Amino acid sequence: MPPTQPWPENQATTGTPGFDDVLCGGFSRGHVFLIEGRPGTGKTTLALRFLLQGGEAGEKGLYITLSESEQELREGARSHGWEIERPVEVYEVIPPESLLDAQQQQSLLYSSDLELGETTQAILAAFERVQPQRVVLDSLSEIRLLAQGPLRYRRQILAIKHYFARRGATVLVLDDRSGLDDDTTVHSLVHGVVQLEELWPDYGSERRRLRVSKYRGRRYRGGWHDFTIRQGGVQVYPRLVAQEHFTAFQRDRRTSGLPALDALMGGGIEQGSSTLVLGPSGTGKTSVALRFVVSALERGERAAYFMFDEELGMLFARQRELGVDLEKYRDSGQLHIVQVDAAELSPGEFAHRVRASVSDLNAKTVVIDSLNGYQAAMPQEHALILHVHELLQYLNRQGANTFLTVAQHGLVGDMQAPVDVTYLADTVVLLRYFEARGRVRRAMSVIKKRSGAHEETIREYRLTGRGLLVGEPLRDFQGVLRGVPEFVGESAPLFDGDDEARTRPP
């Protein structure tokens, strides 16, 4: 995704999707950068991809490993489908104490004094032999142990930094922060710092995220960014900033294909707006949203549907009973429909999938069904409303029509929603159950529309084999939204057994 300004030139790109976006181009050449995080956060994978990316461009790379064997490193690369070949080389620093015999180990000299010097000399000798443009030093924790003190450790890192800087190499130093809580000794010495974290929610898989906490003389995309590690490497999902993205479009009005529903909504909805369909479970929120999706598909447009709550086969079968063949549109590629695995997703990855459906698939109608499932999938995320806000703003600025569903708690009477996003949506459609003539019925009303006038009436609707049917306004009832209405007129235009709107006393 393009940033607000062009990226600076002469950057060492990382080769990791999304990471260059966070860094606004990559790493500045000729500087030393720190990648820190606990074991398992993905430091080695990011660093290997950085070297291989340079190798594909003909740049020499050197991976200096103090904590992992060369064989282990190559096996890890193969698990992602990579082969470490020239111009990228691996140099394994063998611990000096393994070369000492028992008599030497009993010397009065501290072995760490010898080991640190020999280790440093081995690193510099490897660099002089390869003359690389890109270097990875893995890891600082081994040098920290050999230094046995913060002053000596800082001086050693400073010396290594100046050595590499004079030779114009771009260097990534990795640190697993073993046994440290808040040691920032190296932060002041390096040109930039990237921090990796791994989080373990109470349920579901681990979540990983990164942030750039320092980058001298350069702007970067701040804050935390979700990322995943899968076969093939790391995928970073930059935090969405809606203001950075805008596509010019004509604000035409989009209709549902049902005259009564369009009349209720003031003639339809404007392109580039969001609609929230709100109501208790079973009222047909999905069917109302899909009515607009099908209308868009019939116009030849593309649509995307992200489903948290319902099984995909069940949705297809249920919509066939309503006369809608979603499988036909899916198989033709016109409808991109995804059953979201709620326990395996981060907010950043979900936003990335939604954005890809618009930018790559050119979807003009997007449905998120439902926000209840979205919230349940990420119970320990504390900024979900902000995620939804940025996502809606992005979709609106791309000219997409977005439909969100929220299931309220309860069936009749007072209702409560688990998440209040009514202030974010441009249009709010309210669905309710009510009782009349000894039957449980459904009523629909539009309680908010930013982009123009709408009906202030309440209409009955039904879900039938012919699809969604919307009746005439219920002008002779009071209390429909409370669930037990009072008839105050002379005739009631309610659906009868033949699904036609009739006018007769209740």
N, C-alpha and C positions, 0 to 999 in steps of 0.2 A: 504494500500500500504506500503511495507516495507521501512524503512528509510535507509540511507546510513550506519548506524552502529546499532548494537543490542541495544534495549531499556534497560535502567537500571532496575535492579530488585527491588522488594519491592515497587511497585507503586500502588496507589489507582486508579484503572481505573474508567473512568467516565460513561461508559455505553452508551455514545452518539456516533453514527457512525461518524468517521472522527475526532472527538475531541481528542482522544488519539493519533492519528497520528500527530496532530498539537503540542500536548504536549510531543511528543516522549515517550509515555508510560503511561502518566497519571499524577496525583498529587503526589509529594513526601510525604510519610507518616510522620505524626507528625508535620506538618507545617500549617501555616495559609495562605490562598490565598484570594485575593480580586477579585470578579466578579462585574464589574461596567458597567452601561449603563442606558440610559433613560427608563422610564416605557414602557413596550411593546416590549423590545428587546429580551426577552427570558431568563432572569436570573433565575426566579423561575423554569422554565421547566428544565433548565440545572441542577440546584441544586437538584430538586426532583429526576431526573434520577440518579444523583450521589449517593444519599442515597439508592435508590431502587436497584442499582447495587451492593452496599455493602450488602444490605439485602439478595439478592440472593446468596451471598457467605457466609452468616451466620454472617455478621458483624452488630453490633448494630448501629443504626442511630438515630439522634435527629434533628428534624427541629424546631428551635426556631423562632417563628414569632411575631414580634412586630407591624407590619403594616397590616397584613391580618388575618382574622379570620380562625380558624381551619376548619370551614365548607366550607369557600371559597376555602381554599387550597385543601381539599379533592375533592370538585367538579371540580376544575381545573385538578386534577390528573385523575379523572374519564373520563374527556373529551379526554384524551389520552389513555384510556383503562387501567389505572393503579389503583391499590388499595393500600393505605398506611396501611400496616399491620405490626405486629411485625416480625422481630426485629427493625422496624423503627417506631418511635413515633413522634407525633407532640405536641409541647408545646406552647400554646398561652399565651403570656405575657399580662395580663390585665392591662391597664393603671392605675397607683395608684390613680390618681385623682378621678376615678370613685368610689373608696372605701371611699373617704372622704366625710363627711357631710358638709353642708353649713358653719357651724361655723368654721370647720377646714380649709376650703378654704379661710376664711378671716383672717387667721393667719398672723402675721408679718413676718413669715419665707417665703422665696421664695419656692414655691411649687416645682420648678425644682430641688432644692438641695435635697429634699426628694425623688422625683421621680427617679432621676438618681441612687441614692444609692439602693432604693428598687428594681428598675428594674435589676440592676446588681446582687443583691442578689438572685432574682428570677431565673435569668439565671444560676447562679452557682449552685443553689439548684437543678434545673432540671438536670443539668449535673451529679451531685453527685448521684442522684437517678437512672438515666439510665445507667451511665458509658459507653457511646457510643465510638465507634472507629471513626465514621464519624459524623460531626456536620455541620449544616447550620444555620447561624445567619442572619435573614432577618428583618429589614435592618439597616444599619448604619445611615441612615438619621434620624431615630427616636432618636438614641443615640446622634447624633450631635445636634438636637434640644434641648434635655434635658441638654446637657453640656453647651450650651449658650456661647461658647468661644473656640477658637482653642487650647489653652493650656490645658484646662481641658479635652477637647475632645481627644487630643492626649494621655494624661496620662491614660485616661480610656481605650482606645483601647490597649495601651501598656500593661496595667495590665491584660486585658482579654487575650491578646496574650500569655503572660508568664504563665498564669493559664492553658490554654489549652496545651501549649507546654510541661509543666511538666508532663502532663498526657498522652502524646503520641497520642492525637487525631488529625485527619486530618480535618481541619476546612475551610469551605467556608463562607466568609462574603460577603453579597450582599449590593450594594450601588446604589440607583437610581439617585444619584447626583442632587437631587431636589434643585433648586435655586443656584447651583454652576456652575462656568464656568471653572476654572482651579485650583481647590483645590486638591493638591496631598499630603495632610497631611498623609494619611494612606499608600501611596505607599512606603515610606521608611521603614515602620514597618513590612509589610507583606513579605512573602517569594516569592510570585509571584502575577502578576496582569494580568487579562484577561479583555479586553475592548470589549464591544458589541456596535454596531451602527445599526441604522435603517435609511435608505435613502429613499427619495420619489422622483422618477424621474417625469418629466413633464407628462409622459403618462405611463400607466401600473401599476402593483402592486408594493408594497414596496419591497425594497431590504435590506437584513440584512447581516452584515459581522462582523467578530471578529478578534482580534489579541492579541497575548501575548506580552505585552510591558516589562515584567520583569519576570525572573525566576532565582533565585540565584543558582549559581553552576551547572547549567544544560543548555544544548543546547535545542533548541526548533525550530519549523518551523516558521520563522519570516514572517512578512508581513500580509496583510489582507487576510482573507479566507471567502468566501461566505458561508452562511448557510440559511436554511429554517426551519420554524416551521409548522409542519403539524400534523394531528391526528397520535398519536404514538410517538410524541416528536420532537426533533431537529435532523436535518441531516446537518453535517458540510462537506463542500467540500474543502479539503486542497488544497492550491495553488500548481499547477502542476510544478514540477521541473523535466524536461526530463532527466537530467543526472543521476537521481537516479534510472532509470528504463532501463534495457536492457535485451533482450532475444536473445540468439544465434539462427541464422537462416542462411539458404543457400540463397545466392543472385541469385536465378534463374531468368530467363526472363519470363515475363508474357505477353501473346498476347491477342489481341482482338477477334481473330477468323476471321478477315477480312484481307486477304493478302495485299491489297492495303494500308489499314490503318497501318498495322504493318510495311510495307516497309517505309511509310512516317516517322514512329517513330523509324527507325533504327532497326527493328526486334522486337519491343515491348518495354516494360518498365521493369526496374529491380525491383525485390521484395524489399520492404522497401524504396520506393521512393514516392515522392508527385508530382502530376500533376495538373497544373492550366489550365482550359479551359476558354478562354477569348474571348468575342465577344459581339456584340449588341443583344438586345432582339429578340428572335425568330429564331436565327441561329441554334439552336439544341444543345446547350451546354449540356443539361440534357441527350439527346439521345446519344451523344458521350461518356459521362461518363458511362451511363448505358450499353453501348456496352461492356465495360470492366467488369462491374458487372455481366452481363449475362454470359460472357465467364468464369468468376470465378465460378459462380453457376453451369455451365455445367461441370466444372472439379470436382464438388463435394465439393467445398469450401463454407464457409459462408461469408456473406457480410452484411454491415449495411449502411443504407441510411437515412440521416437527411435532411429533406425538410423544408425550411423556407417559400418559396414563393407560392407553388402550392397546391391546394386542393388534398387530397389523391385520392379520387374517380376520379377526372379529370386526374390525372397522370396515373392511371390504365387504364382508357378508351383510353387515347391518345397512350399509349404504345401498347395496343391491336391492334390499327390500324396500328402499325408498326411491328406487328407480334411477340410481346413480351408479355408473360403472367406473369406479376410480382406477381399477386395474388396467383398463384400456388406455387411460391417459398416462399411467405410470409406465406401461410397456412401450409406449410410443416415445417416451422421454420428455413429454410435455409437462408431466407432474413429477417433481422430485419429492418423494415422501420418505421420511426417516423415522424409525422407531428408536427413540433415544434411550440408551441404557443409563438409567438415572444414577446408578451407583458408581459409574465409571467416567464421569464427566466433570470438568471444571468450568466455571463461568467463562473463562477466556477461550477455551476450546469450543464451547457452544456458540459464543459470539462469532468465532471464526467460521464455523460451519454455516451460520446464517448469512454472514457476509459473502461467503463463497457462492451461495445459492443465488445471490443477486449479481455479484460481479462476474462470476464465471458462467452461470447458467442463465442469466438474464431473467430471473423470476421477477414478475411484476406484482404478484400477490403472495404474501407470506403469512402462514398461520402458525402460532405457537400454542399448543393445546396440551397441557394447560400451565398457567403460572403456579398452580398448586403443586404439580409435579416438578416444576423447575425449582421451586422453593424446597420441596422435600428432598430433591437430589443433592442439595447443597446446604444442609442444615447449619453448618458451622461457618458459613460465609456471612460476613456482617455488612456487606455493601451490595446486596442483590438488587435493591431498588435503583441504585446508581448504575449498575450493569444494565438493567432494563431501560433506564432513562437514556443512556448513551446508545443502546441498540435501537430504540424507537427513533431517536433523532437521526441516526445514521440512515435507517430505512426510509424515513420521510424525505431526507435530502437526496436519496437516490430515486425518488419517484415511485417507490413501492407502496402498495396498500397492505398494511399489517393488521392482522386480527389476532387478538389474545383472548383466551377464555379463562375465567376464574370461577371455581365452584364455591358457592357460599355455604356456610354451615346452617343446617336446618332445612325443613321442607316447606312449612307455611309459617306465617307470623313473622316475628323479628328475625332478620338474617344478619350474619356477620361473615365478613370475608377475611381469610387468613392473611392476606396482603392487600393493602390499599394502594392501587395504582390508577384510580379513577381520575386523579389530577393530571396524570401523564397522557392519557388517551385523548384523542381529538373528538371521538364519538363514543358514547356509552349506551349500550343496549341492555335493558333490564328484562329478564325473563322471570316469570312467577307461575306457581300453581294457584288455582282457585277452584272453589266448589260451586256448581250450579246444576240444577235439574238432576241431582243425585249422581253427578259424574265429576271426576277430577279433570279439570281442564287447564290449559296453559294460556298465559297472557304475555304480551310483549309490548314494551314501550321504549321510546328513546328519551333519555333524561338529560342528555348533553350532546351538543354538536357545535364545535367551534367554527366551522367553515360555512355556516348558513342556517337558515330556518329549518325547522322540522316539525312534524305533527306533535301536538301535546296530548294526543289521544292514547288510549290503551286498546290494543287489538288482540282478539283471540287467534290462536294458530294451532295447527295440528300437523303431525307427521304421519303421512299416509303412503300407500304404495305409489301414488303419483308424486311423492316428494313433499315439500313443505308447502302448506296451504295457510294463507293469512286472510282472516276475515275482516268484517267491517268494524269500525270503532265501537267500543262498548260504552255508548253515551248514557245509557239508562241504568248503569251500575255504579255504586260507590263502595270503596273498600276492596277492590279487586287485588291491589298489591298487598293487602293484609292477609289475603287467602280466603276469607269468608265474606263475599260481597253482599251488599244490600241492594235489592232491585227497587228503583224509584221511578221507573217510567211505565209506559203502556205496552211496549213490545221489546223483545230482547233478540238482537241479531246474533244468535249463537249457532255454532255448527251442530247439525243434527246427525243422525246415523248415516246419511248418505253423503256426508262431508260437504254439503252445500250450506251456505249461510241462509238461514231462515229467519223470519220475523214473526214471533209469536210470544205470548206471555209465558214466563217460566212456570 
